[in-house]
Amino acid sequence: MGQTLIEAILAQQDLQFSGALEIPGSALLDRDPGERFGRNTGVRISSDVALALRDADVLIDFTRPEGTIAHAEACARAGVGAVIGTTGLSEANRDTLLTLSRDIPIVFAPNMSVGVNVLLRLVELAAPRLGDDYDVEILEMHHRHKVDAPSGTALKLGETVAAALGRELAADGVFVREGVTGARRPGSIGFATLRGGDVIGEHTVIFAGLGERIELTHKAASRMTFAQGALRAARYVAARRAAGETGLYDMRDVLGLH
């Protein structure tokens, strides 16, 4: 995501680099982040978080949980807002972000895609209106290198359906079907996972009733969609910071989907 974010930022008139981060020992250290795109940003890639944040308004973080928390803590110390798209954060990690958000504005969303977040809202609207007469199945496909299943977005879609119907995904989610499974359990929320090729990400929520079926689908053709969403979140955080506001936000806040 780093290179995609750099490309996206370089295309904006209202955004500029104040720093760029890489892990210690990386071959990219001390190089200009715009070098690959033939641009000179005037900054150098560093592993020094405090240095990178010195002139920043917002940090955009797509790393790993341990790195994300360290970066968020550094942001709180520096008074810099944060946009976090890292997946796999534990409940303890999320609690830490909530604590830090008392001092700075943070947008945290495991999926920054504008389309996916609109899909979540559509699912939330559809589920209670269709009700228990419609069986819910969630299908997702990703590239062959993805290591977790179902995807975090698929799980979020399932959680959204469950909450809208007054259920708990932990109790009603069905993640494996094999052999003689018997009839479909009423109220269950099924998942199916596909892996192959270079698919960026596809998610479909199926509401199957008697005589009709509704399918809500999102297909990502490029990682740029996630970068563009992150930039919208960065502008949102910058505005909150300029207004002296703090808090933990998500993409619904950014997109006005509440």
CORBELJO-V277784 format. One record per run of one state. SS is the DSSP state (@ for helix, = for strand, . for the rest). FROM is the first residue (numbers start at 1). TO is the last residue. If there is no record, write none. Layout:
SS	FROM	TO
SS	FROM	TO
This chain:
.	1	1
@	2	10
.	11	19
=	20	21
.	22	34
@	35	37
.	38	44
=	45	46
.	47	48
@	49	53
.	54	57
=	58	61
.	62	64
@	65	78
.	79	80
=	81	84
.	85	90
@	91	100
.	101	104
=	105	108
.	109	113
@	114	133
.	134	134
=	135	142
.	143	151
@	152	164
.	165	168
@	169	172
=	173	174
.	175	188
=	189	195
.	196	200
=	201	208
.	209	212
=	213	220
.	221	223
@	224	242
.	243	246
=	247	249
.	250	250
@	251	255
.	256	258
